[in-house]
Amino acid sequence: MPFLGDLGFWKIVIIAVVVLILFGGATRLPMFAKGLGQSVKVFRKEMKDVGADSKSDRAKDARDEDAEPVYYTAEPPSDSDSRTPGSRRS
């Protein structure tokens, strides 16, 4: 089968385009191209948003590193601690 051996990449692409035009119909190709274009647009927008989110997260992490650490203990708050809600018991 020397015919199949002569098929190169571009010949296969041309055959695929012709088959799409004949069997896919000329009305479906513009809809497919529009959907593909919208998908690429959404993908680019999301990639930009992810980049902006990661930059803001890095800036937030840098600010958090400068803050003083908070240490928690297992001791219950004392009655004189005014920062805890419901600490005023009569």
C-alpha positions as CSV (number, residue, x, y, z in Angstrom):
1,M,0.0,0.0,0.0
2,P,2.3,2.8,-1.2
3,F,-0.7,5.3,-1.1
4,L,-0.8,5.2,2.7
5,G,2.9,5.6,3.0
6,D,2.8,8.9,0.9
7,L,0.4,10.5,3.3
8,G,2.1,13.4,5.1
9,F,0.8,15.6,7.9
10,W,-0.5,18.4,5.6
11,K,-2.3,15.9,3.3
12,I,-4.1,14.5,6.3
13,V,-5.0,18.0,7.5
14,I,-6.4,18.9,4.1
15,I,-8.4,15.7,3.9
16,A,-9.8,16.3,7.4
17,V,-10.9,19.8,6.4
18,V,-12.6,18.6,3.3
19,V,-14.4,15.9,5.2
20,L,-15.5,18.4,7.8
21,I,-16.9,20.7,5.1
22,L,-18.7,18.0,3.3
23,F,-20.2,16.0,6.2
24,G,-20.2,18.6,9.0
25,G,-22.0,21.1,6.9
26,A,-21.1,24.8,6.2
27,T,-23.5,25.9,8.9
28,R,-21.9,24.0,11.8
29,L,-18.3,25.2,11.1
30,P,-19.0,28.8,12.1
31,M,-20.7,27.7,15.3
32,F,-17.8,25.4,16.1
33,A,-15.3,28.3,15.5
34,K,-17.3,30.7,17.6
35,G,-17.5,28.2,20.5
36,L,-13.7,27.5,20.2
37,G,-13.0,31.3,20.2
38,Q,-15.2,31.8,23.3
39,S,-13.5,28.9,25.1
40,V,-10.0,30.4,24.4
41,K,-11.2,33.8,25.6
42,V,-12.5,32.3,28.9
43,F,-9.3,30.3,29.3
44,R,-7.1,33.4,28.9
45,K,-9.3,35.4,31.3
46,E,-9.1,32.6,33.9
47,M,-5.3,32.4,33.5
48,K,-5.0,36.1,34.1
49,D,-7.2,35.9,37.2
50,V,-5.2,33.0,38.6
51,G,-2.0,35.1,38.1
52,A,-3.5,38.1,39.8
53,D,-4.8,35.9,42.7
54,S,-1.4,34.3,43.2
55,K,0.3,37.8,43.3
56,S,-2.2,39.1,45.8
57,D,-1.7,35.9,47.9
58,R,2.0,36.4,47.9
59,A,1.6,40.0,49.0
60,K,-0.8,38.9,51.8
61,D,1.6,36.2,52.9
62,A,4.5,38.8,53.1
63,R,2.3,41.1,55.3
64,D,1.3,38.1,57.5
65,E,5.0,37.3,58.1
66,D,5.5,40.7,59.7
67,A,2.7,40.2,62.2
68,E,3.3,39.0,65.7
69,P,2.6,35.4,66.3
70,V,-0.4,34.3,68.4
71,Y,0.1,31.7,71.0
72,Y,-2.8,29.6,72.3
73,T,-2.9,27.9,75.6
74,A,-5.1,25.1,77.0
75,E,-6.0,27.2,80.1
76,P,-9.5,28.6,80.4
77,P,-9.7,32.4,80.5
78,S,-9.8,34.0,83.9
79,D,-12.9,35.8,85.1
80,S,-11.1,39.1,85.0
81,D,-10.3,38.8,81.3
82,S,-12.6,41.3,79.6
83,R,-11.7,40.2,76.1
84,T,-13.7,37.0,76.3
85,P,-17.4,37.0,75.7
86,G,-19.6,36.0,78.6
87,S,-16.8,36.4,81.1
88,R,-18.9,38.7,83.4
89,R,-20.7,36.2,85.6
90,S,-22.8,37.5,88.5
